[in-house]
Amino acid sequence: MPTSTSLRCRNKRWGCVLWLCGYASLLAACSGDSQDRSQSQPVAIRGGERLGWSQSADSAQQVRSFTFRLYVDGNGAPLSATRCDETSSPTGFECSGGLPSISPGQHRLELTSVSEGIESDRSSPLIVIVGSASTGALVSSEPASPSAPLNSTICSTESRAVCYDVRTLVRGVGLVTALTPLPDGRVMFIEDAQQIVVAARDSISSLVALPAELGRQLTGLTIDTQFEKSRSAFVAWSESARGASGLNITRYREVENVLGEAATIATALPTAPDVATPLAIDDDGLVYVAVPRDPNASALNSAGIVMRFDRDGLVPRSNQNASPIVAEGYAVPRLITIDRAHRTMWLTGSDHERLADISFVDLRELSRGAWPSRPIAVDGISASDGRIESVAIVNSATAGTELQLLVATAGRLREVIVTALGTVAKVSDIPIGDGYFVHGVATDRDGSPYVSATTRDGSTTILKLTKSLR
């Protein structure tokens, strides 16, 4: 029989309860409880809070396979950085996801759960009232007050600790994805899947470089490896047409914190609603995009794919079979990044049974051997703490026998050492501080880390870490 799960809006000033139909062991879509469990009064929010719910599932493995869809006034909207605990409470597995920016006024929120292309009925509606806020190109707010060592020094938890000086770059913004440092010290990112923002290196304010057009979601971002010369940034975005979602990639030119001169280089690629399609680019200027599993695929264990194009959207001659598809990928991708020194591509996402925590592909193998290439799985990083949200390569400038990674998992930042054979040699935590839930990590060309973390009020802070001589 179908089950129900409770959903509540997490905010330090208020709470609300909404009953969400979940999945039973046979993944049957539920029809809802006959009792009206929606709240009697609207709830005041500002937008950007996180929703939490208790998800019914037979195991942590099963709950990891779920995705969730948010509807605002009946229209699909991004529910970002969803995550579920690995251990069950008496009411189920505790899950949460970030609300997008919502226009001022009263709105109806509904949620569904999805597994293997099967979507449950929508939950009972949660009525919210979003307070008015000033609008404009400049994004800034008062800082949150978590107890973290901002603008100080933090160290990893090991005998030979690695320490970093911490500097706040951005605070008070919505959910951050595709965190992308620029060569001149600025940082670019997608906010709430609805706009690309550029943060100046010497200010805690930021500027909107590209707003999404109506009905579109921004799902991926990367910059050219020759950015100083070309000023090119590549943006993946999705929109629905005739009931199906299509993925597109557009090349822009960045001038004074604005993305313009749009040239769409790929259109109507397969994708699924509300799923990231991360981008990366290698030293040869080839653009990689991780595409989710086809929602219409009949095989229950069908994989996602990685596609490769040149800067103009053409299939490179180095691709096998003249196909844009070069490798298998995660059913629900979260990140793709290039290790320039070792010429490898690293991926993470939801497909733990096939590809483990993270995986990598030798870029040279994409032009020879088996097609499409199968990534090499690397396990033993997240343990029982939950899924990996993001991965960054620290020492990509040197081709040593070991690779240093920074990993965002279960709200924590971890340093991971991986051998050339893909074996995890060491894992240690880097405590950011109480009140920060880390969900994104990236490095610039010098290997300096950037971290995005959700704070207690539901907003996001972006930090830059610089190795300390301490």
Number of C-alpha atoms within 10 A of each C-alpha: 10 18 21 22 19 21 24 19 22 19 15 9 8 11 10 20 16 24 27 30 27 29 28 16 13 9 19 16 22 20 15 19 15 6 8 12 16 16 15 10 10 16 17 15 20 16 22 22 23 24 19 20 23 24 28 26 20 15 14 16 13 14 21 19 16 23 20 20 20 23 19 18 14 13 11 16 24 26 24 26 20 18 25 23 21 20 13 17 12 8 13 20 23 21 17 24 22 25 24 22 20 18 14 15 12 17 19 16 22 22 23 18 22 18 20 19 17 14 20 24 18 23 28 23 22 25 22 21 18 19 14 12 10 6 7 8 12 12 20 14 13 8 17 17 11 14 12 14 15 15 14 12 17 22 18 19 16 12 6 8 13 17 18 21 19 22 18 20 23 25 24 22 23 25 31 27 28 29 24 20 23 20 15 10 13 17 22 27 24 27 23 26 28 23 16 25 26 25 24 18 17 10 11 20 18 23 18 21 21 21 18 13 12 8 13 17 26 31 26 29 26 26 26 23 20 13 14 12 8 13 15 23 20 25 25 23 23 27 21 15 10 5 7 14 18 17 23 21 26 20 25 21 18 18 12 7 19 16 22 15 13 14 14 16 16 16 15 15 13 19 24 22 20 22 23 29 30 25 28 24 24 18 14 11 15 19 23 25 26 31 29 27 24 19 18 11 12 10 9 10 13 18 21 22 25 25 21 25 23 17 19 15 19 13 18 16 13 14 19 18 12 11 16 20 23 26 22 22 33 28 25 26 25 27 27 28 24 23 23 19 14 17 16 17 20 22 26 29 26 25 22 18 11 16 24 20 23 29 22 22 21 17 19 11 16 20 17 13 10 12 17 22 21 19 20 18 20 18 16 14 25 18 11 12 15 19 25 24 25 27 28 27 25 22 20 22 14 13 14 13 10 17 22 19 19 26 29 25 23 20 22 21 25 21 22 20 19 19 14 13 10 17 14 17 14 14 20 17 16 21 17 24 15 12 17 21 22 26 27 30 26 25 24 18 16 12 18 17 22 25 26 27 26 28 22 19 19 25 22 26 25 24 22 24 21 17 16 13 8 10
